[in-house]
Amino acid sequence: MKSASGTSDELQFDLEAGWTFLEESKARVFVGYFDASENFDQLFPTAHKWLGYADLFSRRNISGYRAGVTAGVLEKLSASLEYHRFQRHKNSAPAYKFNGTAYGATGDARDIADELDLVLNYKLEDDLSIEVGASRVEPLGYLKDGAGSDSASFYYIQTNYVF
C-alpha cells in the first residue's frame, strides 16, 4: 500500500475471537490473527500476547495466527496454553528479531517458526500471585534456510502484585 507521497505505509493490526464457557473455571478458547507490514516500527513493543513469550520476533514484516485455551484448574491455579505460527508479511523483506535487527537475508520461505507457550499462575492472596512459564520455538523454512535450525526454549518464574 502506498501513500500519496509514494512512500510505503506502516500498518499493523490484531484480531482475536474467543468463547468463554464452564462458568466456574472461566475456561476460554480463542483464535487470533496478526499482521504488521515490512515498514512498521512499534515505538514501545509489547509482544507477549500476539508474538509469544519467548520474545524472538518483532512486530515488523510478520503475520500469523494463534490459538489457545485458558482455564482455572483449581480454585487458586489457572493455566494457559497457546500456539503461535509466525510467517513473513512479505518474502521480499527479512524477518526481524525482537531488538529490531534482521534475522538475515530474504529467501523464498514464508514460514518463520512455531511457538508453544504454557503459563501457570497460582494466587497466593487476592493481590499476590506466582507465575511460571515455559516456551518452545521450533524453526520453520525461513529460519532453517538462513539463520540456523536450532530450537529455542524459554522459562521464567515471577511474582505479580496487583495494587
Buried (B, 14 or more C-beta within 10 A) or exposed (E): EEEEEEEEEBEBEBEEEEEEEEEEBEBBBBBBBBBBBBBBBBEEBEBBEBBBBBBBBBBBBBBBBBBBBBBBEEEEEBBBBBBBBBBBBEBEBBBBBBEEEBBBEBBEBBBBBBBBBBBBBBBEEEEEBEBEBBBBBBBBBBBBBBBEEEEBEBEEEEEEEEE
